[in-house]
């Protein structure tokens, strides 16, 4: 069953529908907000869209590094990676 959750990322509020659970989406949003905050510290441009792209690239890099190291991954890790990708896709669609 899909449920609604409201998250704040880089000062903007997003209302999302999720089947992954509210706490999980909040955890993802906090992570993205943190990455964007770090990018903002090092960026010459405060534009949110630019920071979002930089954060997305940083997160994609982390994902690719994890995918290149298949040893030790479990089915739970695989599910969480798929959920992360799906959540990111939904955020980009709603943006």
TIZA-519925 format. One record per residue (C-alpha): x, y, z; residue in one letter. Coordinates in Angstrom, 1 decimal. Each point is the difference from the previous one (the first is absolute). Layout:
<pavos>
(pavo (X; Y; Z); A)
...
</pavos>
This chain:
<pavos>
(pavo (0.0; 0.0; 0.0); X)
(pavo (1.3; 3.4; -1.0); X)
(pavo (0.3; 2.7; 2.7); X)
(pavo (0.7; 3.7; -0.1); X)
(pavo (3.1; 1.6; 1.6); X)
(pavo (1.3; 3.5; 0.1); X)
(pavo (3.7; 0.6; 0.0); X)
(pavo (2.2; 3.1; -0.1); X)
(pavo (3.1; 0.1; -2.2); X)
(pavo (2.2; 3.0; -0.2); X)
(pavo (-2.8; 2.2; 1.4); X)
(pavo (-2.6; -1.2; -2.4); X)
(pavo (-3.0; -2.2; 1.0); X)
(pavo (-1.0; -3.0; -2.0); X)
(pavo (-3.1; -2.0; 0.4); X)
(pavo (0.6; -3.6; -1.2); X)
(pavo (-1.9; -3.2; -0.3); X)
(pavo (1.9; -3.1; 0.9); X)
(pavo (-0.4; -3.7; 0.5); X)
(pavo (3.5; -0.2; 1.6); X)
(pavo (-1.1; 1.5; 3.3); X)
(pavo (0.0; 3.5; 1.4); X)
(pavo (3.1; -0.5; 2.2); X)
(pavo (2.0; -1.4; -2.9); X)
(pavo (-0.9; 3.0; -2.2); X)
(pavo (0.8; 2.4; 2.8); X)
(pavo (3.4; -1.7; 0.4); X)
(pavo (0.6; 0.4; -3.7); X)
(pavo (-1.1; 3.6; 0.1); X)
(pavo (2.4; 0.7; 2.9); X)
(pavo (2.8; -1.6; -1.9); X)
(pavo (-0.7; 2.0; -3.2); X)
(pavo (-0.4; 3.2; 2.1); X)
(pavo (3.4; -0.7; 1.6); X)
(pavo (1.7; -0.6; -3.3); X)
(pavo (-1.5; 3.2; -1.4); X)
(pavo (1.1; 1.9; 3.1); X)
(pavo (3.6; -1.2; -0.6); X)
(pavo (-0.2; 0.9; -3.6); X)
(pavo (-1.2; 3.5; 0.9); X)
(pavo (3.1; 0.5; 2.2); X)
(pavo (2.3; -0.5; -3.0); X)
(pavo (-2.1; 1.5; -2.8); X)
(pavo (0.3; 3.5; -1.4); X)
(pavo (-3.7; -0.1; -1.0); X)
(pavo (-2.8; -0.2; 2.5); X)
(pavo (-2.5; -1.1; -2.6); X)
(pavo (-2.0; -3.0; 1.3); X)
(pavo (-0.2; -1.7; -3.4); X)
(pavo (3.8; 0.1; -0.4); X)
(pavo (0.5; -1.3; 3.5); X)
(pavo (-2.6; -2.8; -0.7); X)
(pavo (1.9; -1.1; -3.0); X)
(pavo (3.3; 0.0; 1.9); X)
(pavo (-1.6; -2.0; 2.8); X)
(pavo (-1.5; -2.4; -2.5); X)
(pavo (3.4; -0.6; -1.5); X)
(pavo (1.6; -0.5; 3.4); X)
(pavo (-2.7; -2.5; 0.9); X)
(pavo (0.3; -1.8; -3.3); X)
(pavo (3.7; -0.3; 0.5); X)
(pavo (-0.6; -1.6; 3.4); X)
(pavo (-2.5; -2.4; -1.6); X)
(pavo (2.3; -0.9; -2.8); X)
(pavo (2.8; -0.7; 2.5); X)
(pavo (-2.2; -2.3; 2.0); X)
(pavo (-1.2; -1.8; -3.2); X)
(pavo (3.6; -0.6; -1.1); X)
(pavo (0.6; -1.9; 3.3); X)
(pavo (-2.5; -2.8; -0.2); X)
(pavo (1.7; -2.2; 2.7); X)
(pavo (-1.9; 0.1; 3.3); X)
(pavo (-3.2; 1.6; -1.4); X)
(pavo (-3.2; -1.6; 1.2); X)
(pavo (-3.5; -0.1; -1.4); X)
(pavo (-0.8; 2.7; 2.5); X)
(pavo (2.8; 2.2; -1.4); X)
(pavo (-1.3; -0.6; -3.5); X)
(pavo (-3.6; 0.9; 1.1); X)
(pavo (1.2; 3.2; 1.7); X)
(pavo (2.0; 1.0; -3.1); X)
(pavo (-3.1; -0.5; -2.2); X)
(pavo (-2.1; 2.0; 2.5); X)
(pavo (2.5; 2.8; 0.0); X)
(pavo (0.0; 0.2; -3.8); X)
(pavo (-3.8; -0.1; 0.0); X)
(pavo (-0.2; 2.7; 2.6); X)
(pavo (2.4; 2.2; -1.9); X)
(pavo (-2.0; -0.5; -3.2); X)
(pavo (-3.2; 1.1; 1.8); X)
(pavo (1.7; 3.1; 1.4); X)
(pavo (1.2; 1.0; -3.4); X)
(pavo (-3.4; -0.6; -1.5); X)
(pavo (-1.7; 2.1; 2.7); X)
(pavo (2.7; 2.8; -0.3); X)
</pavos>
